[in-house]
Amino acid sequence: MIGVTKRAAEQISRIREAEGHPYLRLRIEVKAGGCSGLTYDLQFANEVKEGELVFHSEGIELVVPKKSLLYLVGTQLDFTDGLEGKGFHFINPNATRTCACGISFAV
């Protein structure tokens, strides 16, 4: 299972509305890269591709490629707007190491 916090869901909804696509899904994918070896990739998606799974959390439809799910099981996508920075952050129980910016991780 993978999910989003209420704050992240609200921000995703604001972005979709601002871009004129209030019903797009959110694709979350793990790709090779970053200073820790793996990086998160977020993008809006019109369709579910073969080999992708769909999760629902806080009113948001999440699309995750099966190969990325191994790295994301139990992960929550959060959004913060505080002194430590504004943006989306992943709370990933599988990550053994993350970079300072929080964009890349290792398992």
Stockholm file with secondary structure:
# STOCKHOLM 1.0

chainA/1-107         MIGVTKRAAEQISRIREAEGHPYLRLRIEVKAGGCSGLTYDLQFANEVKEGELVFHSEGIELVVPKKSLLYLVGTQLDFTDGLEGKGFHFINPNATRTCACGISFAV
#=GR chainA/1-107 SS CCEECHHHHHHHHHHHHHTTCTTCEEEEEEEECSTTSEEEEEEEESSCCTTEEEEEETTEEEEEEHHHHHHHTTCEEEEEEETTEEEEEEECTTCSEECTTSSEEEC
#=GC SS_cons         CCEECHHHHHHHHHHHHHTTCTTCEEEEEEEECSTTSEEEEEEEESSCCTTEEEEEETTEEEEEEHHHHHHHTTCEEEEEEETTEEEEEEECTTCSEECTTSSEEEC
//
